[in-house]
């Protein structure tokens, strides 16, 4: 009886698709960790894989599994190309962010064919957001805006509001006993781009109004910026008070990851609030149309 159940399960296409998807996700996340050791990158990629798998699993019985020979060959070629790139990848490659989209596009062709790829638009949208070139965006922003200078100005203003005798010289924030230099990597631009990416993922997944679509990315970027300014204030105080060990911990050690996590948690709380507000909103009542005037014919 159990053998018959196993055979029946093995004949279901979604079982094989799930197994292939898990193998591809494991390979992609392993490559990202081995070549970068960047926990933020691995966490974002893992989150995108998890959300994509969750959405597909919830709709597995409503998906149409019917491919054609041309789509099958195209899907196999895409997956093979992505696997080959994994084998020849010796160091960090931006292709890591594109690889999940290539994998899932190939898997979609194998499962449903080119004509039915539209049923996976949400999943492709999530992975397309993951594939956005963060480095190119950062370079473009740096050409137009000096984020280090803006972050130094905001840090100086916050310290001044705290009643401290603070001065600024370019990107240097100085207290009477010490200060910091706001490098490009400390400007918070990376955290702002990551939260902007998360806001786009939320907009792809959840139905929102046009006002929320405009406001949410701005709020996400603002949260990341404010949290980073608070971090720079703390770093300035530690440098002025000559707490060298604490400064290194919050600047280069494990403490450097705490503030981005705080920004993500605040943004997650905002998303949960928006979701609860949407679900708790009372349904719109349709007012019954007034009965037509029935005048007695004379």
HUBEL-V51623 format. One record per residue. N is the residue number from 1. PHI is phi as a letter, one per 30 degrees, with the letter a starting at -180 (NA if undefined). PSI is psi in degrees with one decimal (none if undefined). BURIAL is + if it has 9 or more other C-alpha atoms within 8 Angstrom, else -. Layout:
# HUBEL-V51623
n,phi,psi,burial
N,PHI,PSI,BURIAL
N,PHI,PSI,BURIAL
This chain:
# HUBEL-V51623
n,phi,psi,burial
1,NA,-45.0,-
2,d,-36.8,-
3,d,-38.7,-
4,d,-39.0,-
5,d,-39.5,-
6,d,-41.3,-
7,d,-40.1,-
8,d,-39.9,-
9,d,-38.0,-
10,d,-22.9,+
11,d,-6.9,-
12,d,126.0,-
13,d,-32.5,+
14,d,-27.3,-
15,d,-46.1,+
16,d,-38.6,+
17,d,-39.8,+
18,d,-42.9,-
19,d,-43.9,-
20,d,-42.1,-
21,d,-41.6,+
22,d,-41.0,-
23,d,-41.8,-
24,d,-40.0,+
25,d,-42.3,+
26,d,-42.1,-
27,d,-46.4,-
28,d,-45.6,+
29,d,-36.0,+
30,d,-43.4,-
31,d,-42.3,+
32,d,-40.1,+
33,d,-42.0,+
34,d,-40.2,-
35,d,-16.5,+
36,b,-32.2,-
37,h,28.1,-
38,c,105.5,-
39,d,-33.3,-
40,d,-45.0,-
41,d,-45.6,-
42,d,-38.8,+
43,d,-42.7,-
44,d,-44.3,-
45,d,-40.8,+
46,d,-38.2,+
47,d,-43.1,-
48,d,-42.1,+
49,d,-43.0,+
50,d,-46.2,-
51,d,-42.2,-
52,d,-46.9,+
53,d,-38.8,-
54,d,-44.3,-
55,d,-42.1,+
56,d,-40.3,+
57,d,-38.2,-
58,d,-25.1,-
59,c,14.6,-
60,d,-32.6,-
61,d,-12.5,-
62,c,-6.7,-
63,d,150.1,-
64,c,117.8,-
65,c,90.5,-
66,a,102.7,-
67,c,-178.8,+
68,b,164.4,-
69,e,-41.2,-
70,d,-42.4,-
71,d,-38.1,+
72,d,-45.3,+
73,d,-42.5,+
74,d,-40.7,+
75,d,-42.3,+
76,d,-40.7,+
77,d,-41.5,+
78,d,-46.2,+
79,d,-40.7,+
80,d,-41.3,-
81,d,-43.0,-
82,d,-37.6,+
83,d,-40.8,-
84,d,-41.1,-
85,d,-33.6,-
86,d,-37.3,-
87,d,-35.8,-
88,c,1.0,-
89,d,114.3,-
90,c,-19.6,-
91,b,-175.9,-
92,d,134.0,+
93,b,132.7,-
94,e,-16.4,-
95,d,-21.4,-
96,e,-37.0,+
97,d,-27.9,+
98,d,-25.1,+
99,e,-43.1,+
100,e,-38.8,+
101,d,-41.6,+
102,d,-44.7,+
103,e,-49.7,+
104,d,-31.2,+
105,d,-44.1,+
106,d,-40.4,+
107,d,-38.0,+
108,d,-38.3,+
109,d,-40.9,+
110,d,-39.1,+
111,d,-44.1,+
112,b,-11.8,+
113,i,164.8,+
114,d,-32.8,+
115,d,-20.8,-
116,c,18.0,-
117,d,-19.7,+
118,d,-22.7,-
119,d,-9.5,-
120,c,24.8,-
121,d,-35.0,-
122,d,-45.6,-
123,d,-43.1,+
124,d,-35.8,+
125,d,-42.3,+
126,d,-47.4,+
127,d,-26.2,+
128,d,-38.2,+
129,d,-40.4,+
130,d,-34.1,+
131,d,-5.6,+
132,e,132.5,-
133,d,95.6,-
134,d,-39.9,-
135,d,-41.2,-
136,d,-39.7,-
137,d,-43.2,-
138,d,-42.1,+
139,d,-40.3,-
140,d,-40.5,-
141,d,-40.9,-
142,d,-28.0,+
143,d,-30.7,-
144,c,-31.3,-
145,b,133.5,-
146,d,91.0,-
147,d,-30.5,+
148,d,-42.0,+
149,d,-42.1,+
150,d,-41.4,-
151,d,-38.0,+
152,d,-39.1,+
153,d,-43.1,+
154,d,-39.5,+
155,d,-42.7,+
156,d,-42.9,+
157,d,-42.0,-
158,d,-40.3,+
159,d,-35.5,+
160,d,-40.7,+
161,d,-25.1,-
162,d,-2.7,-
163,i,18.4,-
164,c,152.0,-
165,d,87.6,-
166,c,146.4,+
167,b,157.5,-
168,b,134.1,+
169,b,96.1,-
170,i,-119.0,-
171,c,10.3,+
172,c,128.0,+
173,c,117.9,+
174,b,130.6,+
175,c,166.6,+
176,e,-28.0,-
177,c,6.2,-
178,l,176.3,+
179,a,-169.0,+
180,b,162.9,+
181,c,127.6,-
182,d,99.8,+
183,d,172.8,-
184,d,-39.9,-
185,d,-16.2,-
186,c,4.4,+
187,d,-13.5,+
188,i,5.1,+
189,d,-39.9,+
190,d,-45.0,-
191,d,-37.2,+
192,d,-41.0,+
193,d,-36.6,+
194,d,-43.2,-
195,d,-33.7,+
196,d,-40.1,+
197,d,-43.8,+
198,d,-36.5,-
199,d,-37.4,+
200,d,-38.6,+
201,d,-42.0,+
202,d,-40.9,+
203,d,-31.2,+
204,d,-39.9,+
205,d,-48.2,-
206,c,139.1,-
207,d,129.7,-
208,b,161.1,-
209,d,166.9,-
210,d,-34.4,-
211,d,-42.5,-
212,d,-36.0,-
213,d,-32.7,+
214,d,-38.0,-
215,d,-40.0,-
216,e,-46.6,+
217,d,-37.0,+
218,d,-42.9,+
219,d,-40.2,-
220,d,-46.8,+
221,d,-40.6,+
222,d,-40.2,+
223,d,-48.1,+
224,d,-39.3,+
225,d,-45.8,+
226,d,-44.1,-
227,d,-37.7,+
228,d,-36.7,+
229,d,-40.4,+
230,d,-40.6,+
231,d,-43.2,+
232,d,-34.4,+
233,d,-45.5,+
234,d,-42.7,-
235,d,-39.1,+
236,d,-43.5,+
237,d,-40.9,+
238,d,-39.9,+
239,d,-39.6,+
240,d,-32.6,+
241,d,1.9,-
242,i,35.9,-
243,d,81.1,+
244,d,-46.7,-
245,d,-42.8,-
246,d,-37.5,-
247,d,-44.9,+
248,d,-39.4,+
249,d,-45.3,+
250,d,-18.3,+
251,c,-43.3,+
252,b,-21.8,-
253,d,-157.5,-
254,d,-25.8,-
255,d,-21.4,+
256,d,-20.9,+
257,d,-8.4,-
258,d,-43.4,-
259,d,-42.3,+
260,d,-36.0,+
261,d,-39.8,-
262,d,-43.1,+
263,d,-42.1,+
264,d,-38.8,+
265,d,-39.8,-
266,d,-41.5,+
267,d,-38.6,+
268,d,-40.0,-
269,d,-38.5,-
270,d,-41.8,-
271,d,-40.9,+
272,d,-41.2,-
273,d,-44.1,-
274,d,-39.4,-
275,d,-43.6,+
276,d,-37.5,-
277,d,-39.3,-
278,d,-40.6,-
279,d,-29.8,-
280,d,-6.4,-
281,d,133.1,-
282,d,140.6,-
283,d,145.9,-
284,d,131.3,-
285,c,134.1,-
286,d,120.0,-
287,d,128.5,-
288,d,137.4,-
289,d,142.7,-
290,d,139.9,-
291,d,145.7,-
292,d,147.5,-
293,d,122.9,-
294,c,98.3,-
295,c,133.5,-
296,d,128.3,-
297,d,133.3,-
298,c,none,-
